[in-house]
Amino acid sequence: EFGTRLDEVILVVKRMQPMWDGGADSNVDWD
């Protein structure tokens, strides 16, 4: 399922958030 794969990608992106300082997450709603 593409949705499941997308969820995995989002989890990786969220793991990367600390070096983005949460800025990107504030501008893009991954939920």
Phi and psi restraints in degrees (range 20) as a CNS / XPLOR table:
assign (resid 1 and name C) (resid 2 and name N)
       (resid 2 and name CA) (resid 2 and name C) 1.0 -60.4 20.0 2
assign (resid 2 and name N) (resid 2 and name CA)
       (resid 2 and name C) (resid 3 and name N) 1.0 -39.3 20.0 2
assign (resid 2 and name C) (resid 3 and name N)
       (resid 3 and name CA) (resid 3 and name C) 1.0 -58.3 20.0 2
assign (resid 3 and name N) (resid 3 and name CA)
       (resid 3 and name C) (resid 4 and name N) 1.0 -40.3 20.0 2
assign (resid 3 and name C) (resid 4 and name N)
       (resid 4 and name CA) (resid 4 and name C) 1.0 -65.4 20.0 2
assign (resid 4 and name N) (resid 4 and name CA)
       (resid 4 and name C) (resid 5 and name N) 1.0 -43.4 20.0 2
assign (resid 4 and name C) (resid 5 and name N)
       (resid 5 and name CA) (resid 5 and name C) 1.0 -62.5 20.0 2
assign (resid 5 and name N) (resid 5 and name CA)
       (resid 5 and name C) (resid 6 and name N) 1.0 -40.6 20.0 2
assign (resid 5 and name C) (resid 6 and name N)
       (resid 6 and name CA) (resid 6 and name C) 1.0 -62.7 20.0 2
assign (resid 6 and name N) (resid 6 and name CA)
       (resid 6 and name C) (resid 7 and name N) 1.0 -40.7 20.0 2
assign (resid 6 and name C) (resid 7 and name N)
       (resid 7 and name CA) (resid 7 and name C) 1.0 -59.7 20.0 2
assign (resid 7 and name N) (resid 7 and name CA)
       (resid 7 and name C) (resid 8 and name N) 1.0 -39.5 20.0 2
assign (resid 7 and name C) (resid 8 and name N)
       (resid 8 and name CA) (resid 8 and name C) 1.0 -64.0 20.0 2
assign (resid 8 and name N) (resid 8 and name CA)
       (resid 8 and name C) (resid 9 and name N) 1.0 -40.4 20.0 2
assign (resid 8 and name C) (resid 9 and name N)
       (resid 9 and name CA) (resid 9 and name C) 1.0 -64.0 20.0 2
assign (resid 9 and name N) (resid 9 and name CA)
       (resid 9 and name C) (resid 10 and name N) 1.0 -42.9 20.0 2
assign (resid 9 and name C) (resid 10 and name N)
       (resid 10 and name CA) (resid 10 and name C) 1.0 -61.7 20.0 2
assign (resid 10 and name N) (resid 10 and name CA)
       (resid 10 and name C) (resid 11 and name N) 1.0 -39.8 20.0 2
assign (resid 10 and name C) (resid 11 and name N)
       (resid 11 and name CA) (resid 11 and name C) 1.0 -61.4 20.0 2
assign (resid 11 and name N) (resid 11 and name CA)
       (resid 11 and name C) (resid 12 and name N) 1.0 -40.6 20.0 2
assign (resid 11 and name C) (resid 12 and name N)
       (resid 12 and name CA) (resid 12 and name C) 1.0 -64.6 20.0 2
assign (resid 12 and name N) (resid 12 and name CA)
       (resid 12 and name C) (resid 13 and name N) 1.0 -43.2 20.0 2
assign (resid 12 and name C) (resid 13 and name N)
       (resid 13 and name CA) (resid 13 and name C) 1.0 -60.9 20.0 2
assign (resid 13 and name N) (resid 13 and name CA)
       (resid 13 and name C) (resid 14 and name N) 1.0 -43.4 20.0 2
assign (resid 13 and name C) (resid 14 and name N)
       (resid 14 and name CA) (resid 14 and name C) 1.0 -63.9 20.0 2
assign (resid 14 and name N) (resid 14 and name CA)
       (resid 14 and name C) (resid 15 and name N) 1.0 -33.0 20.0 2
assign (resid 14 and name C) (resid 15 and name N)
       (resid 15 and name CA) (resid 15 and name C) 1.0 -66.0 20.0 2
assign (resid 15 and name N) (resid 15 and name CA)
       (resid 15 and name C) (resid 16 and name N) 1.0 -27.9 20.0 2
assign (resid 15 and name C) (resid 16 and name N)
       (resid 16 and name CA) (resid 16 and name C) 1.0 -82.6 20.0 2
assign (resid 16 and name N) (resid 16 and name CA)
       (resid 16 and name C) (resid 17 and name N) 1.0 -15.1 20.0 2
assign (resid 16 and name C) (resid 17 and name N)
       (resid 17 and name CA) (resid 17 and name C) 1.0 -49.1 20.0 2
assign (resid 17 and name N) (resid 17 and name CA)
       (resid 17 and name C) (resid 18 and name N) 1.0 -40.6 20.0 2
assign (resid 17 and name C) (resid 18 and name N)
       (resid 18 and name CA) (resid 18 and name C) 1.0 -51.4 20.0 2
assign (resid 18 and name N) (resid 18 and name CA)
       (resid 18 and name C) (resid 19 and name N) 1.0 -39.5 20.0 2
assign (resid 18 and name C) (resid 19 and name N)
       (resid 19 and name CA) (resid 19 and name C) 1.0 -79.8 20.0 2
assign (resid 19 and name N) (resid 19 and name CA)
       (resid 19 and name C) (resid 20 and name N) 1.0 -12.1 20.0 2
assign (resid 19 and name C) (resid 20 and name N)
       (resid 20 and name CA) (resid 20 and name C) 1.0 -92.9 20.0 2
assign (resid 20 and name N) (resid 20 and name CA)
       (resid 20 and name C) (resid 21 and name N) 1.0 -7.7 20.0 2
assign (resid 20 and name C) (resid 21 and name N)
       (resid 21 and name CA) (resid 21 and name C) 1.0 60.4 20.0 2
assign (resid 21 and name N) (resid 21 and name CA)
       (resid 21 and name C) (resid 22 and name N) 1.0 26.2 20.0 2
assign (resid 21 and name C) (resid 22 and name N)
       (resid 22 and name CA) (resid 22 and name C) 1.0 75.3 20.0 2
assign (resid 22 and name N) (resid 22 and name CA)
       (resid 22 and name C) (resid 23 and name N) 1.0 -2.4 20.0 2
assign (resid 22 and name C) (resid 23 and name N)
       (resid 23 and name CA) (resid 23 and name C) 1.0 -61.0 20.0 2
assign (resid 23 and name N) (resid 23 and name CA)
       (resid 23 and name C) (resid 24 and name N) 1.0 -47.8 20.0 2
assign (resid 23 and name C) (resid 24 and name N)
       (resid 24 and name CA) (resid 24 and name C) 1.0 -64.4 20.0 2
assign (resid 24 and name N) (resid 24 and name CA)
       (resid 24 and name C) (resid 25 and name N) 1.0 -38.0 20.0 2
assign (resid 24 and name C) (resid 25 and name N)
       (resid 25 and name CA) (resid 25 and name C) 1.0 -65.1 20.0 2
assign (resid 25 and name N) (resid 25 and name CA)
       (resid 25 and name C) (resid 26 and name N) 1.0 -30.9 20.0 2
assign (resid 25 and name C) (resid 26 and name N)
       (resid 26 and name CA) (resid 26 and name C) 1.0 -71.2 20.0 2
assign (resid 26 and name N) (resid 26 and name CA)
       (resid 26 and name C) (resid 27 and name N) 1.0 -32.0 20.0 2
assign (resid 26 and name C) (resid 27 and name N)
       (resid 27 and name CA) (resid 27 and name C) 1.0 -87.2 20.0 2
assign (resid 27 and name N) (resid 27 and name CA)
       (resid 27 and name C) (resid 28 and name N) 1.0 -24.7 20.0 2
assign (resid 27 and name C) (resid 28 and name N)
       (resid 28 and name CA) (resid 28 and name C) 1.0 -123.4 20.0 2
assign (resid 28 and name N) (resid 28 and name CA)
       (resid 28 and name C) (resid 29 and name N) 1.0 120.3 20.0 2
assign (resid 28 and name C) (resid 29 and name N)
       (resid 29 and name CA) (resid 29 and name C) 1.0 -85.8 20.0 2
assign (resid 29 and name N) (resid 29 and name CA)
       (resid 29 and name C) (resid 30 and name N) 1.0 98.1 20.0 2
assign (resid 29 and name C) (resid 30 and name N)
       (resid 30 and name CA) (resid 30 and name C) 1.0 -71.7 20.0 2
assign (resid 30 and name N) (resid 30 and name CA)
       (resid 30 and name C) (resid 31 and name N) 1.0 -15.6 20.0 2
